[in-house]
Amino acid sequence: MMKQINLTKEDLVKDLSIKTGFSKNISKKLVDDFIISMTEIISKKKLILKNLGTFNVIKKKQRIGRNPKTKKEFMITARNSIRFIPSDKIVKYLNKIS
């Protein structure tokens, strides 16, 4: 089983700063701008990042949920969610290392 890595935005900023030689402030601005750009694109249409994968919005309908502990039912509201479909290259790489 693979280990889980909890990667924060601060981790990305630090790594980008080290690899590029940019200050942490510039690296933070780049990461923030990238995330904002991705969010804006995904909210309007499908985002395809070559050799990484595809992000798109899926609309989930209102449905009945159930608390597994108490078995009590409740209504889950309709909402938007994001689906990520990895590229074939990512899938092949993951299958090779496991």
SEKOLVEX-286097 format. One record per residue: x, y, z of N, C-alpha, C in turn; residue number from 1. Coordinates in steps of 0.02 Angstrom, whole numbers, always signed. Example, Ala and Ser with C-alpha at 12.3 -4.5 7.8 and 13.67 -1.06 7.14 Angstrom:
<pts>
<pt <+660, -284, +390>, <+615, -225, +390>, <+660, -165, +390>, 1>
<pt <+642, -112, +354>, <+684, -53, +357>, <+645, +2, +394>, 2>
</pts>
This chain:
<pts>
<pt <+42, -59, +0>, <+0, +0, +0>, <+44, +62, +0>, 1>
<pt <+23, +113, -38>, <+62, +174, -43>, <+52, +217, +19>, 2>
<pt <+105, +254, +37>, <+99, +301, +92>, <+61, +362, +69>, 3>
<pt <+24, +393, +114>, <-11, +454, +99>, <+34, +513, +115>, 4>
<pt <+37, +561, +69>, <+75, +621, +80>, <+27, +679, +82>, 5>
<pt <+27, +715, +137>, <-15, +774, +143>, <+26, +834, +120>, 6>
<pt <+12, +858, +61>, <+49, +913, +31>, <+8, +977, +38>, 7>
<pt <+38, +1027, +69>, <+4, +1091, +78>, <+27, +1140, +25>, 8>
<pt <-10, +1194, +20>, <+10, +1247, -27>, <+79, +1275, -6>, 9>
<pt <+90, +1280, +58>, <+155, +1304, +83>, <+212, +1257, +62>, 10>
<pt <+200, +1192, +60>, <+249, +1144, +36>, <+265, +1157, -38>, 11>
<pt <+213, +1170, -78>, <+224, +1186, -149>, <+265, +1250, -157>, 12>
<pt <+248, +1300, -117>, <+284, +1364, -120>, <+357, +1354, -103>, 13>
<pt <+370, +1318, -51>, <+439, +1305, -28>, <+479, +1267, -82>, 14>
<pt <+448, +1215, -109>, <+481, +1174, -161>, <+495, +1215, -224>, 15>
<pt <+446, +1255, -245>, <+454, +1298, -304>, <+509, +1349, -293>, 16>
<pt <+512, +1377, -233>, <+562, +1426, -216>, <+632, +1396, -220>, 17>
<pt <+639, +1336, -193>, <+705, +1302, -193>, <+726, +1285, -264>, 18>
<pt <+680, +1258, -304>, <+697, +1234, -371>, <+709, +1291, -421>, 19>
<pt <+675, +1347, -412>, <+682, +1402, -460>, <+729, +1457, -436>, 20>
<pt <+740, +1462, -371>, <+781, +1516, -344>, <+741, +1579, -333>, 21>
<pt <+675, +1576, -346>, <+632, +1634, -333>, <+622, +1641, -258>, 22>
<pt <+604, +1702, -236>, <+589, +1712, -165>, <+524, +1675, -149>, 23>
<pt <+512, +1665, -84>, <+450, +1631, -64>, <+389, +1674, -82>, 24>
<pt <+396, +1741, -80>, <+340, +1784, -98>, <+320, +1776, -171>, 25>
<pt <+370, +1774, -215>, <+357, +1765, -286>, <+329, +1695, -299>, 26>
<pt <+358, +1645, -266>, <+334, +1577, -274>, <+262, +1570, -250>, 27>
<pt <+245, +1602, -194>, <+176, +1600, -168>, <+128, +1633, -218>, 28>
<pt <+148, +1689, -247>, <+107, +1722, -297>, <+95, +1677, -358>, 29>
<pt <+148, +1643, -381>, <+141, +1597, -438>, <+93, +1540, -422>, 30>
<pt <+101, +1509, -364>, <+57, +1454, -345>, <-15, +1478, -338>, 31>
<pt <-25, +1535, -305>, <-93, +1563, -297>, <-125, +1578, -365>, 32>
<pt <-87, +1610, -409>, <-113, +1626, -476>, <-129, +1563, -516>, 33>
<pt <-87, +1512, -510>, <-100, +1449, -545>, <-164, +1417, -521>, 34>
<pt <-174, +1415, -455>, <-234, +1385, -427>, <-296, +1425, -448>, 35>
<pt <-292, +1491, -446>, <-349, +1532, -467>, <-365, +1521, -540>, 36>
<pt <-313, +1518, -582>, <-324, +1507, -654>, <-357, +1439, -666>, 37>
<pt <-333, +1387, -633>, <-362, +1321, -640>, <-435, +1321, -619>, 38>
<pt <-450, +1353, -562>, <-518, +1355, -536>, <-565, +1391, -583>, 39>
<pt <-542, +1447, -611>, <-583, +1485, -658>, <-597, +1445, -721>, 40>
<pt <-547, +1410, -747>, <-556, +1371, -808>, <-603, +1312, -795>, 41>
<pt <-592, +1276, -739>, <-633, +1217, -723>, <-706, +1237, -712>, 42>
<pt <-718, +1297, -684>, <-787, +1316, -671>, <-825, +1330, -736>, 43>
<pt <-790, +1343, -790>, <-822, +1359, -854>, <-824, +1299, -902>, 44>
<pt <-771, +1259, -901>, <-766, +1203, -948>, <-716, +1152, -923>, 45>
<pt <-705, +1102, -962>, <-658, +1049, -945>, <-586, +1074, -952>, 46>
<pt <-543, +1055, -905>, <-472, +1074, -907>, <-431, +1011, -920>, 47>
<pt <-395, +1011, -975>, <-352, +954, -993>, <-280, +976, -986>, 48>
<pt <-242, +943, -942>, <-171, +955, -935>, <-135, +896, -966>, 49>
<pt <-102, +907, -1022>, <-69, +853, -1059>, <-22, +815, -1013>, 50>
<pt <-22, +749, -1019>, <+20, +703, -981>, <+5, +703, -906>, 51>
<pt <-48, +738, -884>, <-67, +736, -813>, <-138, +709, -806>, 52>
<pt <-186, +743, -837>, <-255, +719, -833>, <-305, +773, -848>, 53>
<pt <-368, +757, -836>, <-424, +800, -852>, <-464, +815, -789>, 54>
<pt <-480, +879, -779>, <-523, +901, -724>, <-588, +926, -755>, 55>
<pt <-645, +906, -727>, <-707, +935, -749>, <-758, +935, -692>, 56>
<pt <-806, +980, -698>, <-858, +988, -647>, <-913, +937, -660>, 57>
<pt <-935, +904, -607>, <-993, +861, -613>, <-1047, +888, -565>, 58>
<pt <-1108, +884, -587>, <-1164, +909, -546>, <-1196, +849, -512>, 59>
<pt <-1196, +851, -445>, <-1227, +797, -406>, <-1297, +818, -386>, 60>
<pt <-1344, +773, -395>, <-1414, +787, -378>, <-1425, +780, -304>, 61>
<pt <-1480, +809, -281>, <-1500, +801, -212>, <-1517, +728, -200>, 62>
<pt <-1498, +701, -142>, <-1512, +631, -129>, <-1517, +619, -53>, 63>
<pt <-1540, +561, -37>, <-1546, +542, +34>, <-1481, +508, +55>, 64>
<pt <-1454, +531, +111>, <-1394, +501, +140>, <-1413, +466, +205>, 65>
<pt <-1367, +427, +231>, <-1380, +391, +293>, <-1318, +391, +336>, 66>
<pt <-1326, +408, +400>, <-1272, +404, +448>, <-1259, +330, +461>, 67>
<pt <-1200, +304, +445>, <-1188, +232, +453>, <-1190, +209, +526>, 68>
<pt <-1176, +255, +571>, <-1175, +236, +642>, <-1246, +232, +671>, 69>
<pt <-1286, +284, +657>, <-1353, +287, +687>, <-1408, +263, +640>, 70>
<pt <-1391, +255, +577>, <-1439, +236, +524>, <-1492, +289, +510>, 71>
<pt <-1482, +349, +538>, <-1530, +403, +528>, <-1520, +432, +457>, 72>
<pt <-1576, +442, +422>, <-1573, +470, +354>, <-1577, +545, +357>, 73>
<pt <-1544, +577, +307>, <-1546, +649, +300>, <-1538, +667, +226>, 74>
<pt <-1555, +728, +208>, <-1552, +750, +139>, <-1484, +781, +124>, 75>
<pt <-1451, +757, +72>, <-1388, +786, +48>, <-1408, +834, -9>, 76>
<pt <-1388, +897, -3>, <-1409, +946, -53>, <-1372, +936, -119>, 77>
<pt <-1402, +962, -172>, <-1370, +961, -238>, <-1308, +1006, -236>, 78>
<pt <-1256, +986, -272>, <-1194, +1025, -271>, <-1151, +1008, -330>, 79>
<pt <-1101, +1050, -342>, <-1051, +1036, -393>, <-990, +1004, -360>, 80>
<pt <-959, +959, -397>, <-899, +926, -374>, <-849, +923, -431>, 81>
<pt <-787, +906, -417>, <-736, +902, -469>, <-716, +829, -478>, 82>
<pt <-711, +809, -541>, <-687, +742, -558>, <-618, +750, -591>, 83>
<pt <-572, +707, -571>, <-506, +705, -602>, <-497, +637, -635>, 84>
<pt <-480, +638, -699>, <-467, +576, -735>, <-393, +579, -755>, 85>
<pt <-352, +535, -727>, <-280, +537, -743>, <-266, +517, -815>, 86>
<pt <-211, +544, -842>, <-191, +527, -910>, <-164, +456, -912>, 87>
<pt <-160, +428, -972>, <-133, +361, -980>, <-61, +357, -956>, 88>
<pt <-22, +410, -967>, <+48, +410, -945>, <+53, +404, -869>, 89>
<pt <+10, +440, -833>, <+11, +437, -760>, <-9, +367, -737>, 90>
<pt <-61, +339, -767>, <-84, +273, -748>, <-30, +221, -761>, 91>
<pt <+3, +224, -819>, <+57, +177, -835>, <+114, +183, -785>, 92>
<pt <+132, +245, -768>, <+186, +256, -719>, <+168, +227, -651>, 93>
<pt <+106, +240, -629>, <+85, +214, -563>, <+83, +138, -562>, 94>
<pt <+62, +108, -618>, <+60, +35, -621>, <+130, +5, -623>, 95>
<pt <+177, +42, -651>, <+246, +18, -656>, <+280, +18, -587>, 96>
<pt <+266, +70, -546>, <+301, +75, -482>, <+269, +36, -426>, 97>
<pt <+208, +11, -437>, <+175, -26, -381>, <+187, -100, -384>, 98>
</pts>
